């Protein structure tokens, strides 16, 4: 994938298929940890859902590209690709799942590594996911060190009531602008792509 | 700064409009293939192009959404258009530029862009 934000979109699709009703997407950047050398930073992407979860056997096989539950083709590359992209930066990847409770996936990236895939336009990923899955609740949290912001569709839904769907064009416009403003605020006026571009 | 108060105003306005529009049983559906294969081939900018062009033309009866892999990964990005009462049309090897033309020709004027369909490309 050209951008990690595309991987996020792909991985969240698994949560949608798992019939999740609440999906958390957390993008966390740590630049001032004492364990890191100067000019280095760590990017964590965590995706957590309350979907149907996986059995131990499925979980064991999930990073194998030739394992898939689908019937239209015999390969499943989403998770193996994401894992590879984390590990090729010297980072790490883990996935936990329990049947009936959901799945949590965590990938850590060393952003200064030559093989780091840029994060890309994560805001547009979040926006598309909300637009295409108006019945699922999303919590998107972006943080850099101790600064952070949230987009919580449960909160938005409370304001909107039951009559106005999240994916109506006016609401989507509000969401897009909110994400843009908050991101600029968080990373000091720089555009989303510049910070880890 | 975007505030929740602003969202409330959007709700009140949208509610009024929706009462006038009512349900949309005859909505046109645009399905963009967004599995690993589709995303890797560039489905995201294609979906964005559909959204932007539909918004630009204020098309209220178009629902743009994502679908999974339909098994023709070599033709991704794939977009299916479903207009009630008509045959489904499958467009292949999509780009944002093709998306704009499909919105204008197919969704607005009901002329299938035959040269972009799977029939013309396989």
Interface residues (C-beta under 8 A of the other chain):
Chain A: X1 X6 X9 X10 X13 X17 X70 X72 X73 X76 X77 X78 X81 X124 X125 X128 X131 X132 X155 X156 X159 X160 X161 X163 X164 X168 X169 X170 X171 X174 X177 X178 X181
Chain B: X1 X2 X4 X6 X7 X8 X10 X11 X13 X14 X15 X18 X34 X35 X36 X37 X39 X40 X44 X47 X48 X51 X55 X64 X65 X66 X68 X69 X70 X71 X73
